[in-house]
């Protein structure tokens, strides 16, 4: 009986999504959008200056013991990257072959340079490896400019998901740490899981013009950073039952509504223009008390109970204003 198990296929697509995260983070400042299964390649990044990065992802289920087909995977990647190069022409900035094999050109002088997470441009390769690649490009009549070719090895193996995602998790944690001082480790894990799901979903959409925009990529981090702790004097104004209802819907509301960045920018802009005497904390409380009713409409589709809607709005305003400096720093650092 023929097996219908497609573990290998799912493993490959999981690698593709996680490789997409790491490549995305390498280019986050200039990133405009990313998607899996793009118009020409497995992973496609559009940059803010109009250039494009294309990556062909090839995973090996047992990368440390199975080298049987690694060369053929590379040959197929050259063909695929050639198609991407022809499609985008001068817009191509990089053509990346990304794999989890620690010896992706088995026997061609590359293994000694691979040390866990390794990113190598063509000019970084040994002469014998360069010649091997140049001969293959010529043999396959591929349109792959060598100076734009990169080989990226990302460790990704074992059935222990903690170990499998180790380097992805480290990349996300490092990114979060570069934006938020003393960020809880849970931020990185939750952000990684969100990006894994969102990138995976991007590859299931037939319309290749639909992509994962930079604002959408960063929003989950803002959402995590503005997550209420529901302690302190501010929350004492709400009835306990109302506060419990807000807790139930807060994450869904802040993660789902369409105009979230516009909403946050609207709050921050209005607050900058708000005149009030007193300390910064008193000014913040005065703004919320006076202006909150102008910000309920965005949540009306999520909550019909007026008391809960009003409490939700005030709590959102409070947490955005409380972390306004961090939000502005994040936007500045990643050029959003």
N, C-alpha and C positions, 0 to 999 in steps of 0.2 A: 504494500500500500504506500502510495506517495505521501510524504510528509507535507502537511500544510503549515507547519511551523515556520514563521518568518522572523525568528529572533535576530538573524544576521542583518536583515533589512532594517529592523527597528534600531539595532545597535548602530548601524551606519548612519541612520537619520539622527539619532541622539548625538553621535559624534559631530555631525554636521552642525547641529544647533549650538552645541557647546563650543565648537571651534569658532562659530560665528560670534559668540559672546566675546571671546578673547581677542579676535581680530577687530571687532567693534571697539573694544576698550583701547586698543593700540592707536586708534584713529579718532577717538571721541571728540577732540577739539574741533576737527575739521568735518566731522560727520554731518551729513544731512539726513540720510536714511539707510536702512539695511533691510534685506529680505533674503530668505532662503528660497531656493528654486526660482531664481530670477529669470529674466528674459533670455540669458545666455549661459548662466553658470549656477553652481550649487549655492554659492554665497556671493551676494553683490552689495557693495557699499557705494552709495552716491555721496560725494564730498561737496562741501559748501562752495568750492571753486569750480564745480562742474566736472571734475575728474572722477574716474571710476576705479574701484579696486574689485577684482574678480578672483574668487578662490574656488578651486576644485578640491573637494574633500573625499579622501579615500581611507576608510577604516579597516583594520585587520582585527578579527575577533580575538586571536591569540598572538598579539604583536611580538612577544618576546621569544616565541618558539617557532612561529610560522613565517617563513620568508619565501615560500614557494611562488607566490604571485605578486610580490611587491613591485617587481620591475614592470610587469604587465599593467599594474595599476597606474604606475607612473606614465607609461606609454599612452594609456587611455586619457590620462589627465592632460598630457601635452596636446592631444587632439582636441579635447574640450576647451582648454585655454586658448588654443588657436582660433576656435570658433568665436570665443568671447572677444579676442583681439580684433578679429575681422568685423564683428558687429559694432564695437565701440571705437575702433580706430585710434585716433590721437587722444581721445578722452581717457584711454587706459593709463593709469599711473602704475599699478602693480598687477602682476599675474601670479597668484600664490598657489602652490601645491601644498596642501595641508594634510598630514597623515598622523597616525599614532604609532607607526613602525619606527623603532630605534635604528633601523638600517634600511631607509626607504629606497636606496639604489643598490641593493645587496651586492657587495663585492666590487663596488666602483669607487672606493676611497672616501666615502662620506661618513661611515660609521664612527670613525675616531673623533669627529667633530660634534657628534650628537651627545648632549648632556642634559637629559630631562627636557625641559621646555627650551627648544632651540629654534631660532629664527635666522635664516641665512640668505643673503642675497647672492646672485650668481657670482659676483666678483669676490665673495668670501670663500668660495669653494676651491678645493685643490685643483691644480691644472688638469690632472687626469679625469676628475669628475666633470670639469667644464667641457673637456673634449668629448667625453661620453655624451653629455647632454646636447652639445652642438651637433654631433653626428646623428643623434636621434631626431632632432628638430629638422635637419636636412633630409634624413631618410623618410620622415613622415610628411615632408613638404609643409611643415607647420608654420603658421604666422605667429611665432612667439619670439619677440625681441629679447635676447638674453639679458640685457640690462634691466628689463622689467620683471624678470622671473625670480621668484623667491620660493624657498622650501621651508616649511614650518612643521616641526615635529612637536606634538602635544601629547604627553603621556595620558593614556585613556584606556584602562583595562581593568580586568577582574569583575566578579559579580558583586563585590562589596561596593555599593554606590558611594559610600564615604570616600573610599580610596579612588574610585573611578573619577569622581568629580573634584579630586584634590586640587589640581592646578587651576581649574576653572574657579573654584571657590577662593583660592588664594588671589587670583587676578581681580575678582569682584571685591574681596576684602581690602586689597590694596587701593583699589579705585575709591571705595567708600572712605577709607582712611585718609586719602589725599584731599577729600572734600569736607569731611566732618571730623573734627578732633574728638578723640575718645568715643567714637561711635560704637555701640554695642555690637558684638560679633553676630548677634541674631540678625542685624540689618543685612549683612552680607549674604547670609544663608537665604533669607526671605527674598532678597533682591535677585539672587541667582535663580531661585526656583521660579520667580515671576518671569524673568527673562527667558528661561528655558521654555516655559509654556508659550509665551508670546511669540518667540522666534519660531518655535515648532509650528504654531498656528499660522504664521505668515507664509510658510511653505505650502500650506493646504489651500490657499486662495488661488483660484485659476487665473485671475487677472494679475499679470505680472507688474502692472503699473501700481498696484497697491503695495505699499511698503511700510515699514516700521519707522516712523519719524523720530528724530532726536528728542523732541518734546515728549513724545509718548514713552521713549526709553527712560528718560530721567524722571518722569512723573512718579513712578513707584517709590523712588528714593525720597522725593519731597513728601509723599504721602506718609512714609515711615517716619520721617523727621518731624512731621506735624501731628503725629498720632497723640491723642490726649492721654494723660495718665490719670485723669479724673480724681485727682487729689488737690487739695488747696482750697483757699477761701472762695475763689471764683465759682467753683462747682456747687457750693453750698446754697446758692440761690435757686437751684432746680429741685423740684420734687424727686424723690428717690426713684419712683416708678417711671417718671419721664426720663431720668438719666439712664436707667437700665435700657429703655427703648432706644435711646440714642446710641448706646454702646453696641446694640445689636445691629444697627444699620450704618454706623459711621464708615467702616471700611468699605462696604459695598458702594455707598454713595460717593465717597471721595475717589474710589477707584474706577467708577463707571461713567460719571456724567461727562459730556463731550467737551464743554468749554472750560475745563479745569484751569488751564494755564491763564486763559483770559480772565477767569474769575479771580485767581490769586493776584494777577497784575492789577486788576481793577481795585482790589482791596488795598494793595500797597501804594498805588498812586493816590487814592483818596486819602489815605492816612498821612502821606507826606504833606498834603495840603490842608490837613485838619488843624484848626487853631484851638488850643485849649491850654489853660494855665495848670500848673501843678507839675508833679514828678512824671517821668516817662510812664510809670505804671498807672498813675492817675489819668494821664492823657489817653492811654490805651483803653482803660475802662470807660472813659467818657465817650470815646469814639464808638465803642461797641454799643453803649446804651443809646446814643443818639442816632447812629446810622444803621443798625442791624436790619431794620425793616427793608432797606434797599437791596438786601442780598438774599432774600428768601426765595425769589422766583426760580432760581436755578435748581432748587431742590424740591420744588412743588410736585414734580412728577414722581418723586421717590416717597413722599410722605404727605398724607392728606390730613392727619391730625395736626391742628394748628399749634397746640402747645408743644408737641414734639418737634414740629418744623421750626418753631421759633427758638427752642433750646438748641437744636442742631446748628442753626445758623450762627447763633452767638458763640457756640463752642468752636466752630470752624474759624470764625473771625479771631477768636482769642488765640488759637494755636498758630494760625498764620502770622499774626502780629507778634506773638511771643518769639517766633523763630525767624522773623523777617530778615535779620542780619545774615543768618545761615543760608536762607533761600537766595538772597542776593549774591552771596559769595559763591554758591554753587553755580548759579547762572553765569557769573563772571568767569570762573575758572574753566568752565567747559564751553564758553563762548556761545551761550544760548540766547 
